[in-house]
């Protein structure tokens, strides 16, 4: 008797679950950090966040770090942001070595 099986694909990638500031949303005041929460733990050595103005000028920041209380959160301290549009680009490697990346924008209102 033969039994046919269908393999089930695992989803071992770290997907973005939540972002502060929120995706596409305006914020009334500039936040002091960008905080991204992923679907699984990430490797800090191979993960990062970049910040740029709406027209693509890179904003200098320090490195992104893992929240010590939650290894699914990547945090980037940012300088005070003036009103305008900003673009966040991120890349992470999950603890099982799969890489994902993405970007989103937000606006700081006057």
HUFENQUI-V66367 format. One record per pair of residues at least 24 apart in sequence whose ideal C-beta (glycine too) atoms are under 10 Angstrom apart, sorted by sequence separation. I is the first residue (numbers start at 1). GAP is how many residues later the second one is. If there is no record, write none. Layout:
BEGIN
I_GAP + I_GAP
END
This chain:
BEGIN
14_24 + 15_24 + 42_24 + 71_24 + 83_24 + 84_24 + 13_25 + 14_25 + 15_25 + 41_25 + 49_25 + 51_25 + 81_25 + 83_25 + 84_25 + 13_26 + 14_26 + 48_26 + 49_26 + 50_26 + 64_26 + 81_26 + 82_26 + 83_26 + 84_26 + 12_27 + 13_27 + 14_27 + 34_27 + 44_27 + 47_27 + 49_27 + 51_27 + 59_27 + 64_27 + 81_27 + 83_27 + 11_28 + 12_28 + 14_28 + 33_28 + 36_28 + 43_28 + 48_28 + 51_28 + 53_28 + 59_28 + 64_28 + 80_28 + 82_28 + 11_29 + 14_29 + 35_29 + 41_29 + 42_29 + 49_29 + 53_29 + 55_29 + 58_29 + 34_30 + 37_30 + 41_30 + 42_30 + 44_30 + 51_30 + 54_30 + 55_30 + 57_30 + 33_31 + 36_31 + 40_31 + 41_31 + 42_31 + 53_31 + 54_31 + 56_31 + 58_31 + 35_32 + 38_32 + 40_32 + 41_32 + 42_32 + 53_32 + 54_32 + 55_32 + 14_33 + 37_33 + 38_33 + 39_33 + 52_33 + 53_33 + 54_33 + 38_34 + 52_34 + 53_34 + 35_35 + 37_35 + 38_35 + 51_35 + 52_35 + 36_36 + 37_36 + 38_36 + 51_36 + 52_36 + 36_37 + 37_37 + 50_37 + 51_37 + 52_37 + 35_38 + 36_38 + 37_38 + 50_38 + 51_38 + 35_39 + 36_39 + 49_39 + 50_39 + 51_39 + 34_40 + 35_40 + 36_40 + 49_40 + 50_40 + 34_41 + 35_41 + 48_41 + 49_41 + 50_41 + 33_42 + 34_42 + 48_42 + 49_42 + 33_43 + 34_43 + 47_43 + 48_43 + 49_43 + 33_44 + 34_44 + 47_44 + 48_44 + 32_45 + 33_45 + 46_45 + 47_45 + 48_45 + 31_46 + 32_46 + 46_46 + 47_46 + 31_47 + 32_47 + 46_47 + 47_47 + 30_48 + 32_48 + 42_48 + 44_48 + 45_48 + 46_48 + 30_49 + 31_49 + 32_49 + 42_49 + 43_49 + 44_49 + 30_50 + 31_50 + 42_50 + 43_50 + 29_51 + 30_51 + 41_51 + 42_51 + 43_51 + 46_51 + 52_51 + 54_51 + 29_52 + 30_52 + 34_52 + 36_52 + 38_52 + 40_52 + 42_52 + 43_52 + 47_52 + 54_52 + 20_53 + 30_53 + 41_53 + 42_53 + 43_53 + 46_53 + 47_53 + 48_53 + 50_53 + 52_53 + 54_53 + 18_54 + 27_54 + 34_54 + 36_54 + 38_54 + 40_54 + 41_54 + 43_54 + 47_54 + 17_55 + 18_55 + 20_55 + 39_55 + 40_55 + 41_55 + 17_56 + 27_56 + 30_56 + 34_56 + 36_56 + 38_56 + 40_56 + 43_56 + 21_57 + 26_57 + 14_58 + 16_58 + 40_58 + 42_58 + 26_59 + 27_59 + 14_60 + 21_60 + 39_61 + 38_62 + 21_65 + 23_65 + 36_66 + 21_67 + 36_68 + 19_69 + 19_71 + 34_72 + 16_74 + 31_75 + 16_76 + 15_77 + 31_77 + 14_78 + 30_78 + 13_79 + 14_79 + 15_79 + 23_79 + 25_79 + 27_79 + 29_79 + 30_79 + 13_80 + 14_80 + 23_80 + 24_80 + 25_80 + 26_80 + 27_80 + 28_80 + 29_80 + 13_81 + 14_81 + 23_81 + 24_81 + 25_81 + 26_81 + 27_81 + 28_81 + 12_82 + 14_82 + 22_82 + 23_82 + 24_82 + 25_82 + 26_82 + 27_82 + 28_82 + 12_83 + 13_83 + 19_83 + 21_83 + 23_83 + 24_83 + 26_83 + 12_84 + 14_84 + 16_84 + 21_84 + 22_84 + 12_85 + 13_85 + 14_85 + 15_85 + 16_85 + 19_85 + 21_85 + 10_86 + 12_86 + 13_86 + 14_86 + 16_86 + 20_86 + 21_86 + 11_87 + 13_87 + 15_87 + 19_87 + 21_87 + 16_88
END
